[in-house]
Structures are given as structure tokens and as C-alpha cells.
Amino acid sequence: MPKTARSPKRPLFIALVGWFLLTAASYLWIPIFRVIGPLNRLVLLALWIWVICSTFAAVDSYLSLKAYARAFTALVIALNIGPAIWWADWKAIYVDSQFWLHREEFAALVAAHENNRPLIVPGWMEYLSIDGQVRQQGQILYLPVFEDPWRAETGAGIAYLPGTPDSQTIVQTAAGDVGSPVRDLGNGWWWVD
């Protein structure tokens, strides 16, 4: 009975879906953490296992067909995409993209703050902030993104700082922690760590 050749299309498709889901889950780390908490690390681990196994299955199916160039190409692509996903600062990418996409809402918060009006926080901000609220600290607006869940000793977030911050500018990022602006997001908003 002749041996039938395996089609590499299905393992390759499964690998591509896995890489797509891993990239999406890495980008959406902050909102996933808001929904399922520390279990998001298990989701990422499961996706890493999926992409590694499915990529090797795709390479194996190419090797079984003696399509060595395709097997080598798939392996080289995976070995380049994997470290790029692993080493990317997905939290910063997510925060930067959310700020870029919602620039008008951030500007509206500043305008409301400067005119002493109530701060109306958009619903999408619930997936960026710990509690979906913006905290006022004098002239500073602070949106807490991370805070130590057990003792609130450390925190990080986004702050609106009127004027140009200097080395003396501090923001209370958690009950037991203060941070300073480390990265300019634009329009007076800074990443505070």
C-alpha cells in the first residue's frame, strides 16, 4: 500500500493562527489582566506552547514532503518572530496605542480638569486603568495602570503634568509609592514609574 503524503497546509494554518493569537494576547496583556488577573500568564504560556508545537509540526510536515527550503523558511521565520514577540514591551505598545487612538478623550479630561468640571471617564478606560478612574493630585491627573495587588507598595500609570516635568516631579502611584515621569506620551501626558 503506497504511503500518502501529508499536507503541510493544516499544520501551517494552525501555526499561523497560534502566532496571531499569541501576538494579540501579548498586545492585550493589560485588558486580559483586568479580566482574569494573574491567570493571564497561563494563557500566554499555553499560547507559547501552542505556537512552538504547531510550528514544529508544520516544519515536520514540510520535511516529510522533502520540501527542505520551505521547512527551513518556516523555521527561520518562527525563530525571528518568536524573540520579537518575547522581547517586545507590549505594555508600552498597548499604552502608546491607546493614547494615540484616544487622544481626544485624554484632551477632554484635561479640559474638564482645568475648568473644574467633573471628570467623565470613558468606558474603554476601564481596561487601561485599575479602577477606570482618573485621580486628581493637585494639578496632576493620574490614571493608575498597575499597582501591587497585595500591599499597594508599587505602582505605575499615566499622568497629566502641566508644564515640563523635571527631576523633582513626583506622582503618588500607589499608597506606599511615588514615581516620576519616565516617558513622554505627548500633550502633557507621561508614563510614570
C-alpha positions as CSV (number, residue, x, y, z in Angstrom):
1,M,0.0,0.0,0.0
2,P,1.5,3.3,-1.0
3,K,2.3,5.9,1.6
4,T,0.2,9.1,1.3
5,A,2.0,12.4,1.7
6,R,0.8,14.7,4.5
7,S,-0.4,18.1,3.5
8,P,1.5,20.9,5.3
9,K,-1.4,23.3,4.9
10,R,-3.3,22.3,8.0
11,P,-0.2,22.4,10.4
12,L,0.9,25.7,8.8
13,F,-2.5,27.2,9.3
14,I,-2.7,26.1,12.9
15,A,0.8,27.6,13.5
16,L,-0.2,30.9,11.9
17,V,-3.4,31.1,14.0
18,G,-1.3,30.4,17.1
19,W,1.2,33.1,16.2
20,F,-1.6,35.6,15.6
21,L,-3.3,34.7,18.9
22,L,0.0,35.0,20.8
23,T,0.6,38.4,19.3
24,A,-2.9,39.6,20.1
25,A,-2.8,38.2,23.7
26,S,0.6,39.8,24.2
27,Y,-0.7,43.2,23.0
28,L,-3.8,42.9,25.1
29,W,-1.9,41.9,28.2
30,I,-3.3,44.8,30.3
31,P,-7.0,44.3,29.5
32,I,-6.7,40.5,29.8
33,F,-5.1,41.0,33.2
34,R,-8.1,43.2,34.2
35,V,-10.5,40.4,33.3
36,I,-8.7,37.3,34.5
37,G,-6.0,38.6,36.8
38,P,-2.8,36.6,37.2
39,L,-4.2,33.7,35.1
40,N,-3.2,35.7,32.0
41,R,0.3,34.3,32.4
42,L,-1.2,30.9,32.0
43,V,-2.9,32.0,28.8
44,L,0.4,33.3,27.4
45,L,2.2,30.1,28.5
46,A,-0.5,28.0,26.7
47,L,-0.2,30.1,23.6
48,W,3.6,29.8,23.6
49,I,3.3,26.0,23.9
50,W,0.8,26.0,21.0
51,V,3.0,28.1,18.7
52,I,6.1,26.1,19.4
53,C,4.4,22.7,18.9
54,S,2.4,23.8,15.9
55,T,5.4,25.4,14.2
56,F,7.5,22.2,14.6
57,A,4.5,20.2,13.3
58,A,4.4,22.4,10.2
59,V,8.2,22.1,9.7
60,D,7.9,18.3,10.2
61,S,5.2,18.1,7.6
62,Y,7.4,20.1,5.1
63,L,10.3,17.7,5.9
64,S,8.1,14.7,5.3
65,L,7.4,16.1,1.8
66,K,11.1,16.7,1.3
67,A,10.3,20.4,0.9
68,Y,13.5,21.4,2.7
69,A,13.5,25.0,1.6
70,R,10.0,25.6,2.9
71,A,10.8,23.8,6.2
72,F,13.9,26.0,6.6
73,T,12.0,29.2,5.7
74,A,9.2,28.4,8.2
75,L,11.7,27.6,10.9
76,V,13.8,30.8,10.3
77,I,10.6,33.0,10.2
78,A,9.5,31.4,13.5
79,L,12.9,31.9,15.1
80,N,12.7,35.6,14.2
81,I,9.1,36.2,15.1
82,G,9.4,34.4,18.5
83,P,12.1,36.6,20.0
84,A,10.5,39.7,18.6
85,I,7.2,38.8,20.4
86,W,9.1,37.7,23.6
87,W,11.2,40.9,23.9
88,A,8.7,43.5,22.8
89,D,7.5,45.8,25.5
90,W,3.8,45.0,25.0
91,K,2.6,47.1,27.9
92,A,4.3,50.2,26.5
93,I,3.0,49.4,23.0
94,Y,-0.6,49.0,24.3
95,V,-0.4,52.2,26.4
96,D,1.1,54.2,23.5
97,S,-1.5,52.9,21.0
98,Q,-4.4,53.6,23.4
99,F,-3.2,57.1,24.0
100,W,-2.8,57.6,20.2
101,L,-6.2,56.2,19.4
102,H,-8.0,58.2,22.2
103,R,-6.1,61.5,22.1
104,E,-9.4,63.4,22.1
105,E,-10.7,61.7,25.3
106,F,-7.4,62.4,27.1
107,A,-7.6,66.1,26.0
108,A,-11.3,66.2,27.2
109,L,-10.2,65.0,30.6
110,V,-7.5,67.8,30.8
111,A,-10.0,70.4,29.7
112,A,-12.5,69.3,32.3
113,H,-9.8,69.3,35.0
114,E,-8.6,72.8,34.1
115,N,-12.2,74.1,34.0
116,N,-13.1,72.5,37.4
117,R,-15.8,70.3,35.8
118,P,-16.5,66.7,36.7
119,L,-14.1,64.2,35.1
120,I,-16.2,61.9,32.8
121,V,-14.1,58.9,32.2
122,P,-14.9,56.9,29.0
123,G,-15.9,53.2,29.4
124,W,-12.9,51.9,27.5
125,M,-10.6,53.4,30.1
126,E,-11.7,50.6,32.5
127,Y,-9.4,48.3,30.5
128,L,-6.4,50.6,30.8
129,S,-6.9,51.8,34.4
130,I,-7.1,49.7,37.6
131,D,-10.5,51.1,38.5
132,G,-11.5,53.0,35.4
133,Q,-11.0,56.3,37.2
134,V,-8.7,59.3,36.9
135,R,-7.3,60.5,40.2
136,Q,-6.6,64.2,40.9
137,Q,-3.4,65.1,42.7
138,G,-3.5,68.9,42.8
139,Q,-2.8,70.0,39.2
140,I,-1.9,66.4,38.2
141,L,-4.2,63.9,36.7
142,Y,-3.2,60.3,37.4
143,L,-4.5,57.2,35.7
144,P,-3.3,54.1,37.6
145,V,-2.4,51.3,35.3
146,F,-0.5,48.9,37.6
147,E,-0.5,48.6,41.4
148,D,0.8,45.9,43.6
149,P,-2.4,44.0,44.4
150,W,-1.4,42.8,47.8
151,R,0.0,45.8,49.7
152,A,-0.1,48.7,47.2
153,E,3.6,49.3,47.7
154,T,4.4,49.9,44.0
155,G,2.5,51.3,41.1
156,A,2.8,52.8,37.6
157,G,0.5,54.7,35.3
158,I,-0.3,57.6,33.1
159,A,-0.2,61.2,34.4
160,Y,-1.1,64.6,33.0
161,L,1.6,67.0,34.2
162,P,1.0,70.7,33.4
163,G,4.3,72.2,32.3
164,T,7.5,70.4,31.7
165,P,8.4,67.9,34.5
166,D,11.9,67.9,36.0
167,S,13.8,65.6,38.3
168,Q,11.8,66.9,41.3
169,T,8.4,66.0,39.8
170,I,6.8,63.1,41.6
171,V,3.4,61.4,41.4
172,Q,1.9,59.1,44.0
173,T,1.5,55.9,42.1
174,A,0.3,53.7,45.0
175,A,-0.5,54.1,48.7
176,G,3.1,53.4,49.6
177,D,5.0,54.5,46.4
178,V,5.8,57.6,44.4
179,G,7.0,57.7,40.8
180,S,8.5,60.1,38.4
181,P,7.7,60.7,34.7
182,V,9.9,58.5,32.5
183,R,8.4,58.6,29.0
184,D,6.5,61.4,27.2
185,L,3.3,60.3,25.6
186,G,2.5,63.7,24.2
187,N,0.2,66.6,25.1
188,G,1.4,66.8,28.7
189,W,0.7,63.1,29.4
190,W,3.6,61.0,30.7
191,W,4.2,57.4,31.7
192,V,5.1,57.4,35.4
193,D,7.0,54.6,37.0
